[in-house]
């Protein structure tokens, strides 16, 4: 219903016309041919450019073969600000401190932690049967039993053995522990 003076336009939706079958045949052929035309040029000779004009000119000075090298002997000059006595004092105090230390922070590999002693003994026996190079130890820290292997000063040292033990015991883990110094 249009009123007089109404300037609205009717919007007519038209479908695009169907493309002819020739379009569907020629389009893939066109892209196929274009893909073969995009190739790198092949040359028989390798690339070469003369850059000698751009390089800086260097003249070498020839050394005389007959010259006698005279060695000059220099006197030893005593140091003015000698700190050796102070350094020696500090090193001696560090050495005395290290002699009094009984423990060092390190790592061990824990392969079992639980409340049953039978399971701990079974894990220990399994480790000895599977790999005799490791010496397991059972520790009882109330309320649980722990089976540990090795004493290592750094994580890197322990990592190699940890990988071997993980093949047998998937729950093996690296645990920080104080190592007694003998």
C-alpha positions in Angstrom: 0.0 0.0 0.0 1.6 3.2 -1.2 0.4 6.5 -0.1 0.7 9.6 -2.1 4.0 11.3 -1.3 5.6 8.2 0.1 9.1 8.1 -1.4 10.2 4.8 -0.1 11.4 2.5 -2.7 10.6 -1.1 -2.8 13.6 -3.3 -2.5 13.6 -6.1 -5.0 15.8 -9.0 -4.3 17.1 -10.6 -7.5 19.1 -13.8 -7.7 22.3 -13.5 -9.7 22.0 -15.2 -13.0 23.4 -18.7 -13.2 26.8 -18.9 -14.8 27.1 -20.8 -18.0 28.7 -24.3 -18.1 31.6 -22.9 -20.1 32.6 -20.8 -17.0 32.8 -23.9 -14.9 35.0 -25.6 -17.5 37.3 -22.8 -18.4 38.0 -21.5 -14.8 39.9 -24.7 -13.7 41.7 -24.9 -17.0 42.8 -21.2 -16.6 44.2 -21.8 -13.1 45.9 -25.0 -14.2 47.7 -23.2 -17.0 48.7 -20.2 -14.8 50.2 -22.5 -12.2 52.6 -24.0 -14.9 53.6 -20.6 -16.2 54.9 -19.5 -12.7 58.3 -21.2 -12.7 61.8 -19.9 -11.8 64.1 -19.2 -14.7 66.9 -21.7 -15.1 70.3 -20.6 -16.1 73.3 -22.7 -17.2 75.9 -20.5 -15.5 76.1 -19.8 -11.7 75.8 -16.2 -10.5 79.1 -14.3 -10.5 79.9 -10.7 -9.8 83.4 -9.2 -9.6 83.7 -7.3 -6.3 87.4 -6.7 -6.5 86.9 -3.0 -7.2 84.9 -2.6 -4.0 87.5 -4.3 -1.7 89.9 -2.1 0.2 93.5 -2.2 -1.0 96.0 -3.6 1.5 99.7 -3.5 1.3 101.7 -6.1 3.2 104.9 -5.1 4.9 107.5 -7.7 4.4 109.5 -8.6 7.5 113.3 -8.7 7.3 114.6 -12.2 7.8 118.1 -11.2 9.0 117.1 -9.1 11.9 118.3 -10.2 15.3 115.6 -10.0 18.0 117.2 -8.7 21.1 115.4 -9.7 24.3 115.2 -7.0 26.9 115.1 -8.2 30.5 112.8 -6.4 32.8 113.1 -6.2 36.5 110.4 -7.6 38.7 108.4 -4.8 40.2 107.1 -5.4 43.7 103.3 -4.7 44.1 102.4 -1.6 46.0 99.0 -2.7 47.2 99.5 -6.4 48.2 96.3 -8.2 49.3 97.7 -11.7 49.6 97.7 -11.6 53.4 94.1 -10.6 53.6 93.0 -13.2 51.0 95.0 -15.9 52.9 93.2 -14.9 56.1 89.8 -15.2 54.5 90.7 -18.6 52.8 91.9 -20.0 56.2 88.7 -19.0 57.9 86.6 -20.6 55.2 88.7 -23.8 55.5 88.2 -23.9 59.3 84.4 -23.5 58.8 84.4 -26.3 56.2 86.2 -28.6 58.7 83.5 -28.1 61.3 80.7 -29.0 58.8 79.3 -32.5 59.2 76.5 -32.3 56.6 76.0 -30.9 53.1 72.8 -30.2 51.2 72.4 -32.7 48.4 69.8 -35.0 46.8 68.7 -38.7 46.9 66.3 -40.7 44.7 63.2 -41.9 46.5 61.6 -45.0 44.9 59.1 -45.8 47.6 57.3 -44.0 50.4 54.5 -45.7 52.3 53.3 -47.1 55.6 53.8 -50.8 54.9 57.2 -52.3 55.7 56.5 -55.4 53.5 56.0 -53.2 50.4 59.2 -51.3 51.2 61.1 -54.6 51.4 59.5 -55.8 48.2 60.6 -52.7 46.3 64.1 -53.1 47.7 64.3 -56.7 46.5 62.9 -55.7 43.1 65.6 -53.1 42.7 68.4 -55.5 43.6 67.1 -58.1 41.1 66.6 -55.6 38.3 69.7 -53.5 38.7 72.5 -54.6 41.1 74.5 -51.4 40.6 72.2 -49.4 42.9 72.3 -50.0 46.7 68.8 -49.2 48.2 68.4 -48.2 51.8 65.2 -48.4 53.9 64.5 -45.6 56.3 61.7 -45.3 58.8 60.5 -41.8 59.5 57.4 -42.1 61.5 54.7 -42.9 60.2 56.2 -44.0 56.8 58.9 -46.2 55.3 61.1 -44.7 52.6 63.3 -46.6 50.1 66.1 -44.3 48.8 69.0 -44.8 46.4 72.2 -42.9 46.1 73.6 -39.6 47.5 74.2 -36.8 45.0 75.6 -33.3 45.5 73.8 -31.8 42.5 70.6 -32.4 40.6 72.6 -33.0 37.4 74.5 -35.9 38.9 71.3 -37.5 40.1 69.4 -37.0 36.8 71.2 -39.8 34.9 70.4 -42.4 37.6 66.8 -41.0 38.0 66.1 -41.7 34.3 67.3 -45.3 34.7 65.2 -45.9 37.9 62.1 -44.4 36.3 62.1 -47.2 33.8 61.7 -49.7 36.7 59.8 -47.5 39.2 57.6 -44.9 37.5 57.0 -43.1 40.9 60.8 -42.5 41.5 61.5 -38.9 42.3 64.4 -36.7 43.3 64.3 -35.5 46.9 66.5 -33.0 48.7 68.4 -34.5 51.6 71.3 -33.6 53.9 74.3 -35.8 53.1 76.7 -36.7 55.9 80.4 -35.9 55.1 82.9 -38.5 56.3 
